Amino acid sequence: MKKAVFYSLIGLMLVLGLILPMTVPVMASMITATKNVVPNEAPYEAGQTIHYVMTVTNPEGNSAINTLTRIWDTLPDGTVVEFLYAGSQYGTQLVQSPGNTTTFYLDYVVDCDDMEYDARLGYWVVRNQFEVAGTDSLQDPVYALVTSNTRVIPCEAVGGEAFPIGKPSILAPWIALGAAIVAGAAIFVGRRHARS
């Protein structure tokens, strides 16, 4: 009986091993995007211009043609710049055969209000995103997202640490904790004097 169950399981595994690989697609939708600062002169100060160079590529090994219907960048101040629109260089869509790369350029002037501290990186940045969306000739969606964190010099210094104007200070929790300790100590001393 045990041998029969064992051989049945082996047979089932062989059948699944032959059938399942045939249901997996050979190649998924493919697209790549890059975003670079050229030349990279980080850290940047307020008022300086950052020159972004973005690329979108249909990889050479892809078997499908990509038709991109939206290519856009969200700048650090929240402004969205669209690259595909009626009257643009590429019109309302960009068709890329395998191996084709298209380059886009964008400038941004650093502003104090757009700076934020990135605890993971350990320094202040201006952050923006480059995104690409569309479909390929197999009718599968294609999408790419590149986030750029460009290092900047904050606009004002407080106690040896730098904080941009208009942004909440990372010292705020410590100041609140200190105030709570002082208030607690004052209450404790007040109660001690009341008992005396």
C-alpha positions in Angstrom: 0.0 0.0 0.0 2.8 2.4 0.9 4.6 1.7 -2.3 1.4 2.4 -4.3 1.0 5.8 -2.7 4.7 6.5 -3.2 4.6 5.7 -6.9 1.3 7.6 -7.3 3.0 10.7 -5.8 6.0 10.3 -8.1 3.7 10.0 -11.1 1.8 13.1 -10.1 5.0 15.1 -9.7 6.2 14.0 -13.1 2.9 15.0 -14.8 2.9 18.4 -13.0 6.6 18.8 -13.9 5.8 18.4 -17.6 2.5 20.4 -17.7 3.3 23.4 -15.4 6.4 24.7 -17.3 4.3 24.9 -20.5 1.9 27.3 -18.9 4.6 29.8 -17.8 5.2 32.6 -20.3 8.6 32.5 -21.9 9.1 36.3 -21.6 7.2 38.9 -19.5 6.8 42.5 -20.6 10.1 44.4 -20.6 11.1 48.0 -20.2 13.9 49.8 -18.5 14.3 53.4 -17.3 17.2 55.4 -15.9 17.5 58.9 -14.4 20.8 60.6 -13.9 22.1 64.0 -12.9 24.6 65.2 -15.5 27.1 66.5 -14.6 26.6 65.5 -11.0 27.7 68.4 -8.8 26.0 67.3 -5.6 25.6 68.6 -3.0 23.5 71.4 -4.6 22.5 74.6 -2.9 19.3 76.6 -3.2 19.2 78.5 -6.5 21.4 76.0 -8.4 20.0 74.1 -11.4 20.0 70.3 -11.5 20.1 68.8 -15.0 18.3 65.5 -15.2 18.8 63.0 -18.1 16.3 60.2 -18.3 16.2 57.2 -20.7 13.6 54.7 -21.6 14.7 51.5 -23.3 13.0 48.5 -24.8 15.7 45.9 -24.0 17.3 44.1 -27.0 16.3 40.7 -25.7 12.6 41.6 -25.7 10.4 40.1 -28.4 7.7 42.7 -28.1 7.3 46.3 -29.4 6.5 48.7 -26.6 3.9 51.5 -27.2 4.3 54.1 -24.4 1.3 56.3 -23.8 2.5 58.2 -20.8 6.0 59.4 -19.8 6.2 61.9 -16.9 8.4 63.3 -14.2 7.2 64.5 -10.7 9.6 67.3 -9.6 10.5 67.9 -6.0 8.0 70.7 -5.7 5.2 68.4 -6.9 5.0 69.8 -10.4 4.3 67.0 -13.0 6.0 67.4 -16.4 4.5 65.3 -19.2 6.7 64.4 -22.1 4.0 62.9 -24.4 1.3 65.2 -25.6 -0.2 66.6 -28.8 2.4 68.7 -30.5 5.3 67.2 -28.5 8.4 65.8 -30.3 6.9 62.3 -30.0 3.2 63.1 -30.1 0.9 61.3 -27.8 2.7 58.0 -27.9 6.2 56.6 -28.3 6.7 53.3 -30.1 9.9 51.4 -29.3 11.2 48.3 -31.0 13.6 46.0 -29.1 16.9 47.7 -28.6 15.5 51.3 -29.0 16.4 53.9 -26.3 14.9 57.4 -26.1 16.4 60.2 -24.0 14.6 63.0 -22.2 16.0 66.1 -20.5 14.7 68.2 -17.6 16.0 71.1 -15.4 15.0 71.9 -11.9 16.1 74.9 -9.7 16.7 73.8 -6.1 14.3 75.4 -3.6 14.6 75.4 0.2 10.9 74.4 0.5 11.5 71.2 -1.5 14.4 69.8 0.7 13.8 66.9 3.0 16.0 64.9 5.3 16.4 61.2 4.3 17.2 59.2 7.5 18.1 56.2 5.4 20.7 58.0 3.4 21.8 60.2 6.3 21.6 63.6 4.4 19.3 66.2 2.9 17.8 65.6 -0.6 15.4 66.8 -3.2 13.4 63.9 -4.4 11.6 63.3 -7.7 10.3 60.5 -9.8 10.4 59.5 -13.4 7.7 57.2 -14.7 6.8 55.4 -17.9 3.6 53.5 -18.8 2.1 51.8 -21.8 1.5 48.4 -23.4 3.5 46.0 -25.5 2.5 44.2 -28.7 1.4 41.2 -26.6 -1.1 43.5 -24.9 0.7 43.3 -21.6 1.2 46.5 -19.6 4.7 47.9 -19.3 5.7 50.3 -16.5 8.9 51.7 -15.0 9.6 54.0 -12.1 12.9 55.6 -11.1 13.2 57.7 -7.9 16.0 60.2 -7.7 17.4 61.5 -4.4 19.8 64.3 -5.2 21.9 65.5 -2.2 21.5 69.2 -1.2 22.9 71.6 1.3 20.1 72.7 3.7 19.2 76.4 3.8 19.9 77.2 7.5 21.9 75.7 10.3 20.6 75.2 13.9 23.0 74.1 16.7 25.5 72.7 14.3 22.9 70.6 12.4 21.3 71.9 9.2 17.6 72.2 8.7 15.8 73.8 5.7 13.5 76.8 6.3 9.9 75.8 6.5 10.5 72.1 7.2 9.8 70.6 10.7 13.0 70.1 12.7 14.1 66.6 13.7 14.9 68.1 17.1 11.2 68.7 17.8 10.6 65.3 19.5 13.7 65.9 21.7 12.5 69.4 22.6 9.1 68.0 23.6 10.7 65.3 25.7 12.9 67.8 27.5 9.9 70.0 28.2 8.0 67.0 29.6 10.9 66.1 31.9 11.2 69.7 33.1 7.4 69.8 33.7 7.5 66.5 35.5 10.4 67.7 37.7 8.5 70.9 38.6 5.4 68.9 39.6 7.5 66.5 41.7 9.3 69.4 43.5 6.0 71.2 44.0 4.5 68.1 45.7 7.6 67.7 47.9 7.3 71.3 49.1 3.5 70.9 49.7 4.2 67.9 52.0 6.8 69.7 54.0 
